[in-house]
Amino acid sequence: MATAVGTLVGSNIANKKVAKIIGITGFSTGLTVSGDVMLKTAKVIFNYNAEVLFFLLITTILIFILAQVTRVPLSLTMAIVGISIGLMIRYGRYSELNIFAKIVFMWFLGPAFAVALSFILMKIYSKIKFNDIWKKSEFMRFLIIIFSFASAYTLGENTMGLILSVYGFSVFSLILSILSIILGSLFLSDGVLKRIGQEIFSMNYSSAMMSIATSTVLVELASIFSIPFSNSQAITFSILGVAFSNKIRFLIYRPILRIISIWIISPLIGIIMGIII
């Protein structure tokens, strides 16, 4: 929720309640319409019996409790892929590790691309002159709302589609997933919303627009190729690129370093836990 609509809160376009409604709608729509795009990858990642999958999910939840306590926008993709790599090592399924090589490659390429693209977009935007500043402002507000919904949609089809594939697509599992989205969004996302929307970078409309647009494009491209990709990673590094384009006047390093450290640690914890279980 935080990675999808945190920019709405950070740029003061919407309060938390409205932002969550937009996010819930986007998540649910993306999962319902396009969530099955992740089935191809899920068949490899989750090719285990019910007992192993149960412990995989329990381990993921434990890692996310850590993220909730520290208010860090942890990537479900990184956590669950790390556990899956550990499981493949434990069961000697080394021939299937090639799919993880593509995912990990995307983990390294994605942040660099996010920083570069958001930086370039902000530089181009800064050179455009507008005659009516008020119309420009209203238009940017509208675009940020649209892209926030689109970001939630892509997260619904990519990340939520991946996790739903553990059980399999059915009317029951879809309804249960949507209810889980609503409950998690309403009760558990305030701390990370603040982390993304306010503590990393004080955003105006243009910076919010470029960061959310960049992350949305990245996650959608990954979904097209059925690659699980971290929306948390995309939006945070998009914000970083925007901050660089503004000569880092309002950038706060501590939460960024904290997020990056958790991203490094969580897959390693996942691999270890995957081997153990």
Secondary structure, 3 states (H helix, E strand, C coil): CHHHHHHHHHCCCCCHHHHHHHHHHHHHHHHHHHHHHHHHHHHHHCCCCHHHHHHHHHHHHHHHHHHHHHCCCCCHHHHHHHHHHHHHHHCCCHHHCHHHHHHHHHHHHHHHHHHHHHHHHHHHHHCCCCCCHHHHHHHHHHHHHHHHHHHHHHHHHHHHHHHHCCCCCCHHHHHHHHHHHHHHHHHHCHHHHHHHHHHCECCCHHHHHHHHHHHHHHHHHHHHCCCCCCHHHHHHHHHHHHHHHCCCCCECHHHHHHHHHHHHHHHHHHHHHHHHC
